[in-house]
Amino acid sequence: MSSLAAETTPRSPRLDLDRFEATALQRAPFDFLIVPGFLKRDALPAVERDFPKITSGGSFPASSLKCGPAFTALLDELQGPEVTAAFGAKFAIDLKGRPTMVTLRGQSRAKDGAIHTDSRTKLVTALIYLNSAWESDGGRLRMLNGPDDLEDYAAEVPPEAGTLVAFRCAPEAWHGHKPFVGQRRSIQLNWLTDESVLKRELKRHAFSAWTKKLLRFGK
């Protein structure tokens, strides 16, 4: 009975983990992979509909926003044990028991996209994009060969709906994109080193969001 259920029940209702596992990890200039269609096509309409309304730039903890049911279900799936195990196996990191943090972006500002690496308190970063066909030259994430030149890149990722880009957070994991102003929706999932980091990051993001509200009120 249990084996039959395992055969008929999808591994993941909204995420194509088979496609993820079949995609080779790129080793240079750092460990990363790009998976178009990671978010299944038939799941996209409901997820896009239930993405929270974000009218200002910056990152916001998902827990601080009003998300619809389909989007909430996706976030639960992303932070579930099956996805954690798949990412841990791909990057050869034991992620079991590591805290996760999800932040969302809805708008891109002219200042966004500067070359940077992610904090050392983050083990793996996963970005899932939720935008229709992307025509702009700006806003396309680039995996860079170094910290000095945005044009010196190993891969470029248009932030199209359903596309995943994930990388190991390392000192050489430089990335960035050309400026873009306007709607650019993304989910960022991070596996963190420990709970204290999660608490600190959530507090920092909450303070940033509060400051933005004050600035809008002042205007």
C-alpha positions in Angstrom: 0.0 0.0 0.0 2.7 2.5 1.0 4.8 1.7 -2.1 1.8 2.3 -4.4 1.2 5.6 -2.7 4.8 6.6 -3.3 4.5 5.8 -7.0 1.3 7.8 -7.5 2.0 10.8 -5.3 4.3 13.5 -6.8 7.5 14.0 -4.9 6.8 17.7 -4.8 3.5 19.2 -5.9 5.0 22.5 -7.1 8.7 22.0 -7.5 10.5 19.9 -10.1 13.0 18.1 -8.0 13.8 15.6 -10.7 14.9 18.4 -13.0 16.9 20.0 -10.1 18.7 16.7 -9.4 19.4 16.1 -13.1 21.0 19.6 -13.5 24.8 19.5 -13.1 26.5 21.7 -10.5 28.8 24.2 -12.1 32.1 24.4 -10.3 33.7 27.5 -11.8 34.1 30.2 -10.7 32.1 28.8 -7.7 29.5 26.2 -7.1 26.2 27.1 -8.7 23.4 25.8 -10.9 20.5 27.3 -12.9 17.3 25.4 -13.3 14.6 26.9 -15.6 11.2 25.4 -14.8 12.1 24.5 -11.2 8.7 25.9 -10.3 6.3 23.7 -12.3 4.4 25.5 -15.0 0.9 24.4 -13.8 1.7 25.8 -10.4 2.7 29.2 -11.6 -0.7 30.9 -12.1 -1.8 30.4 -8.5 1.6 31.2 -7.0 1.9 34.4 -9.0 -1.7 35.4 -8.0 -0.9 34.8 -4.3 2.5 36.6 -4.3 2.2 39.4 -1.7 1.8 43.0 -2.8 5.2 44.7 -2.5 5.4 48.3 -3.6 8.8 49.4 -2.4 12.4 48.2 -2.9 14.4 46.0 -0.6 14.0 42.5 0.9 11.1 41.6 3.2 10.8 38.5 5.4 7.9 36.4 4.0 6.5 36.1 7.5 6.0 39.9 7.6 3.8 40.0 4.5 0.3 38.9 3.6 0.7 35.9 1.3 -2.1 34.0 -0.4 -2.7 30.3 0.2 -0.9 28.9 -2.9 2.1 31.0 -2.2 2.2 30.0 1.4 2.0 26.4 0.4 5.0 26.9 -1.9 7.0 28.4 0.9 6.2 25.5 3.2 7.3 23.1 0.4 10.6 25.0 -0.1 11.4 24.7 3.5 10.4 21.1 3.9 12.8 18.1 4.5 12.7 16.8 0.9 13.9 20.1 -0.6 16.5 20.5 2.1 17.8 17.0 1.4 18.0 17.7 -2.3 20.0 20.9 -1.9 22.2 19.3 0.7 23.0 16.4 -1.6 23.7 18.8 -4.6 26.1 21.0 -2.7 27.5 18.2 -0.5 26.5 20.1 2.7 24.6 18.7 5.6 21.7 21.1 5.8 19.5 18.9 8.0 18.4 20.9 11.1 19.8 24.2 9.7 17.4 27.1 10.1 16.0 28.6 6.9 15.1 32.2 6.1 12.8 33.3 3.2 12.8 36.9 2.0 10.9 38.4 -0.9 11.5 41.2 -3.3 8.9 42.8 -5.5 10.5 46.0 -6.8 14.0 46.7 -8.1 15.7 50.1 -7.6 18.5 51.7 -9.6 20.9 51.0 -6.8 20.2 47.3 -6.6 22.4 44.7 -8.2 25.8 45.9 -7.1 28.5 43.3 -7.1 28.6 41.4 -3.8 28.9 38.1 -2.0 26.4 36.8 0.5 27.1 36.7 4.2 29.3 33.9 5.6 26.4 33.1 8.0 24.5 31.8 4.9 25.4 28.3 3.7 23.3 28.2 0.5 21.3 30.8 -1.4 18.4 29.8 -3.6 16.6 32.4 -5.7 13.3 31.7 -7.5 12.0 34.3 -9.9 8.4 35.1 -10.6 8.4 37.5 -13.6 6.9 37.1 -17.1 9.2 36.9 -20.1 12.1 39.2 -19.3 13.2 41.5 -22.1 15.3 44.1 -20.3 19.1 43.9 -20.4 19.0 45.0 -16.7 18.0 42.8 -13.8 19.6 39.6 -15.2 21.7 38.0 -12.4 25.3 37.3 -13.4 27.6 34.7 -11.8 30.9 36.6 -11.9 34.5 35.6 -12.2 35.6 38.2 -9.8 34.6 41.3 -7.8 35.7 44.0 -10.2 33.8 43.7 -13.5 30.1 43.0 -14.1 30.9 42.2 -17.7 33.3 39.3 -16.7 30.7 36.6 -16.0 30.4 32.9 -16.3 26.6 32.8 -16.6 23.6 35.1 -16.8 20.1 34.4 -15.5 17.0 36.2 -16.8 14.6 36.4 -13.8 11.8 34.6 -15.6 9.0 32.9 -13.8 9.9 29.5 -12.4 13.6 29.8 -12.8 15.9 28.8 -10.0 19.5 29.9 -9.4 21.3 28.5 -6.4 24.8 28.8 -5.2 27.1 27.9 -2.3 27.8 31.0 -0.2 31.6 31.3 -0.4 34.1 34.2 -0.5 34.5 33.8 -4.3 30.7 33.7 -5.0 30.5 37.2 -6.6 27.2 38.1 -8.3 25.2 41.1 -9.4 23.2 42.5 -12.2 22.8 45.6 -14.3 20.4 48.2 -12.9 16.7 47.8 -13.5 13.9 49.9 -12.1 10.4 48.4 -11.8 8.8 45.2 -10.8 11.2 42.3 -10.3 9.7 39.6 -8.1 11.8 36.9 -6.4 11.9 34.5 -3.5 15.2 34.1 -1.7 15.7 31.1 0.4 18.8 30.7 2.6 20.0 27.9 4.8 21.8 29.6 7.7 24.5 28.5 10.1 22.4 28.7 13.3 19.3 30.1 15.0 21.0 33.1 16.4 21.7 34.3 12.8 18.1 33.8 11.9 16.9 35.9 14.8 19.4 38.6 14.0 18.5 38.7 10.3 14.8 38.8 10.9 15.3 41.7 13.4 17.4 43.6 10.9 14.9 43.1 8.1 12.0 44.1 10.4 13.8 47.3 11.3 14.5 48.1 7.7 10.9 47.6 6.8 9.8 49.8 9.6 12.2 52.6 8.4 10.8 52.4 4.9 7.2 52.8 6.2 8.3 55.9 8.1 9.9 57.4 5.0 6.7 56.7 2.9 4.6 58.3 5.7 6.9 61.3 5.7 6.4 61.8 2.0 
